[in-house]
Amino acid sequence: MDRIWAPWRYTYIKSAREGSGECIFVELPAQSDDRKNLILYRGQSAFVILNAFPYNNGHLMVAPYKHTSDLEELNDAELLEIQQLVRDCVRWLSAAYHPEGFNIGVNLGRAAGAGIEDHLHWHIVPRWSGDTNFMPVVGEVRVLPQSLEESYDSIKAVIDSEG
């Protein structure tokens, strides 16, 4: 059997097992090192973060600063900013990666696939024809051609160029 080494996944496995008890969507924006924490943009009530365990390169998430799993707890201004940031993410990813499509969504609850079910967050995943092959299906492995740091720098350059 061939092996594909993905040592960066151990961080995810270890953190899931140990669990700091903190929510990453609360803990990370409270810190100041945005590059280390993969935070690309900070808004008034929500922020954009690069997914540390992406489905594809450029997989972004938009999350409110408010710690909630209930859409009804977000006011109209918060919901509007989140949707504007989702739109901005599509524009930024289009400029950085030229994808052929996007998957955009929010998973509400564990049964719907929420990995972090206590804090609402929207996924923006760039897609290309043929970007899914036998690896995720047979090997339960994704092959990403770009490091997180390179992804961060590519997207951040587009955001910063907008002024």
C-alpha positions in Angstrom: 0.0 0.0 0.0 1.3 3.5 -0.9 1.4 6.1 1.8 0.9 9.8 1.5 2.3 11.7 4.5 0.3 14.7 5.7 2.1 15.6 9.0 0.1 18.8 9.3 -3.0 16.7 9.9 -1.6 15.6 13.3 -2.1 19.1 14.7 -5.8 18.8 13.9 -6.0 15.3 15.4 -4.1 16.3 18.5 -6.1 19.5 19.1 -9.4 17.6 18.6 -8.3 15.0 21.1 -7.0 17.5 23.7 -9.5 20.3 23.1 -8.6 23.6 24.7 -12.2 24.2 25.6 -12.1 27.5 23.7 -13.8 28.2 20.4 -11.4 29.0 17.6 -13.8 31.6 16.4 -13.6 33.4 19.7 -10.0 32.6 20.7 -8.2 33.4 17.4 -9.7 36.9 16.7 -8.9 37.8 20.4 -5.2 37.4 19.5 -3.2 39.9 17.5 -1.1 37.7 15.1 -3.5 37.5 12.2 -1.1 35.8 9.8 -0.3 33.0 12.3 -4.0 32.6 13.0 -4.9 32.8 9.3 -7.3 35.7 9.7 -7.4 37.6 6.4 -9.9 40.3 7.2 -11.6 41.8 10.2 -14.9 43.6 9.9 -17.2 45.3 12.5 -19.1 42.2 13.5 -17.5 39.3 11.5 -14.2 38.2 10.1 -12.7 36.1 7.3 -10.3 33.2 8.1 -8.5 30.7 6.0 -9.6 27.2 6.9 -6.6 25.4 8.5 -7.9 22.1 7.3 -9.3 23.0 3.9 -11.2 21.0 1.3 -9.4 22.9 -1.4 -6.7 25.6 -1.5 -8.3 28.9 -0.7 -11.1 27.4 1.5 -12.3 30.4 3.5 -14.7 30.8 6.4 -16.7 33.9 7.5 -17.7 33.9 11.2 -19.3 36.5 13.5 -17.4 37.6 16.5 -20.6 36.8 18.5 -20.3 33.3 19.9 -23.6 31.7 18.8 -24.9 28.7 17.0 -28.3 30.3 16.4 -29.0 32.4 13.3 -31.8 34.1 15.2 -29.3 35.6 17.6 -27.7 37.6 14.8 -29.2 41.0 14.1 -29.8 42.4 10.6 -26.6 44.4 10.6 -24.5 41.3 11.5 -26.2 39.1 8.9 -25.8 41.8 6.2 -22.1 42.1 7.0 -21.6 38.4 6.9 -23.3 38.1 3.5 -21.2 41.1 2.2 -18.1 39.3 3.4 -19.2 36.1 1.7 -19.5 38.1 -1.5 -16.1 39.7 -1.0 -14.6 36.2 -0.4 -15.9 35.1 -3.8 -14.3 38.2 -5.4 -11.0 37.8 -3.6 -10.8 34.1 -4.4 -11.7 34.7 -8.1 -8.8 37.2 -8.4 -6.3 35.0 -6.6 -7.2 31.5 -8.0 -9.6 31.9 -10.9 -11.9 29.0 -9.9 -14.6 27.7 -12.1 -17.2 27.7 -9.3 -17.8 27.8 -5.6 -19.4 25.8 -2.8 -20.9 28.3 -0.2 -22.7 27.2 2.8 -23.3 26.9 6.6 -23.8 23.7 8.5 -26.3 24.1 11.3 -25.8 21.4 13.9 -23.8 18.1 14.1 -26.4 16.2 12.0 -25.8 18.7 9.2 -22.0 18.2 9.3 -20.9 21.1 11.6 -17.4 20.4 12.8 -17.7 23.3 15.2 -21.4 23.3 16.0 -21.3 26.0 18.8 -20.3 28.9 16.5 -22.0 29.8 13.2 -19.6 30.1 10.3 -19.9 30.1 6.5 -17.7 28.1 4.2 -16.5 29.5 0.8 -14.8 26.8 -1.2 -13.3 27.5 -4.6 -13.9 24.6 -7.1 -12.4 23.6 -10.4 -13.6 21.0 -12.9 -11.8 17.7 -12.0 -10.7 18.9 -8.6 -12.2 15.8 -7.0 -10.6 12.4 -7.9 -10.3 9.0 -6.3 -8.2 10.2 -3.4 -11.0 11.6 -1.2 -13.3 8.7 -2.1 -10.9 5.7 -1.8 -8.1 7.0 0.3 -10.0 9.6 2.4 -7.2 12.0 1.6 -7.1 15.4 -0.1 -4.1 16.5 -2.0 -3.5 20.3 -1.8 -0.9 21.7 -4.1 -0.3 24.9 -2.0 0.7 25.4 1.6 -1.5 27.4 4.0 1.1 30.1 4.2 1.2 30.5 0.4 -2.6 30.5 0.2 -2.8 33.1 2.9 -0.2 35.3 1.1 -2.0 35.0 -2.2 -5.4 35.9 -0.9 -4.1 38.6 1.4 -2.3 40.3 -1.5 -5.6 40.6 -3.3 -7.4 42.0 -0.3 -4.6 44.5 0.4 -4.5 45.6 -3.3 -8.2 46.8 -2.9 -7.0 49.3 -0.3 
